[in-house]
């Protein structure tokens, strides 16, 4: 029987049964080299996730995304809404990187780095295995009535799931309101900060719903990244793949049998790659929407091959061309183009970050106000807005004209610009009439601290018609 005849073609996803109802997956507990590597990496990523909101650099939270107050810290460096263009370039870099990474390595991000997979497989699923046992025990427990054993195990599992969801909800909230604020609100109690407590409960409910019930449906139904596979993958993309040339024709293993003489392949149809899959697919049917490249099937197959004395790698990381033709990975023109675009965007991003001003100045004419004619001089009224993006103060802030003669009077005198603060005020700009060449003239104003220029801004100056 050939590969084509052996494949099972589906017209629905693996988590929906023939009646259109949810088909809950009970994967066998994976073990092996790749599972160990993924576990170690997950510990590192979880440690980073938990610690980042509580690490401080020069008093700044290491990672902060406070949308309400428009405060953002990336690696301890503060960013403001005025730096939105950097965010746009960063997003473009991320998109191109994901495209390039997917074209080369398929959906490896989902299996190794995606928070959804890490939380589900490395946190919640491990707790489930510890309480309810492996696949067969879970299926048996799920089918039986509500006995004392089932109530005890399910109740314990759901309670721990809720506590973990509540814990991670606090961590995620620290990214959005700040760890110091979160700790203060916790100390003062939920009733004094009802808004924070409600947000916390919403985060907890979402976590609990996703990881206690919705689970792999997020990857299959909600996440758009899986849909990109059909567009981005080609015959050179490296995926978790079944070597059908070596594995077919499939036949149950019989000790002492000469399989090659009988025309059988190395696949002994043990079904271990299927029962261990967290999305319930058969990897032997080729690349599929549900596959998140978690490598559980590789470990399961390698264990079986090792046990019966066959070479490992029947299921492995490989491209379609590598399996069919034995050709190594090829860096195609398509990949070269994506790489060039990515390098250009990274270069632009790095340049913008290094060229970013420490102080951002915005100076505009007061709306609705005409100019004042004072004989030999013309006076305009302006409002200024100064943003200090650094972690130190600027003292004795003064504004001066750069390319015109005249003077600037700051209402209230020189000001102090505190670290990571915004300062607003009003100034009068006076310029001699003989300095003006038009009724709407561009003027350049310098921002000085202790006599040293730290920024400059360009604005319009209105005067009489020439």
Buried (B, 14 or more C-beta within 10 A) or exposed (E): EEBEEBBEEBEEBBBBEEEEEEBBBBBBBBEBEBBEEBBEBBEEBBEEBBEBBBBEEEEBBBBBBBEEEEBBBBEBBBBBEBBEEBEEBBEBBEEBBBBBBBBBBBBBBBBBBBEBBBBBBBBBBBBBBEBBBEBEEBBEBEEEEEEEEBEEBBEBBEEBBBEBBBEBBBBBBBBBBBBEBBEBBBEEEEEEBEEBBEBBEEBBBBBBEBBBEBBBBBBBEEBEBBEBBEEBBEBBBBBBBBBBEBBBBBBEBEEEEEBEEEEBBBBBBBEBBBBBBBBBBBBBBBBBBBBBBBBBBBBBBBBBBEEEEBEBBBBBBBBBBBBEEEEEBEEBEEBEEBBEBBEEBBEBBEEBBEEBBEBBBEBEBEEEEEBEEEEEBBBBBBBBBBBBBBBEEBEBBBBBBEEBEBEBEBEEEEBEBEBBEEBEBEBBBBBEBEBBEEEEBEBBBBBBBEEEEBBBBEBEBBBEEE
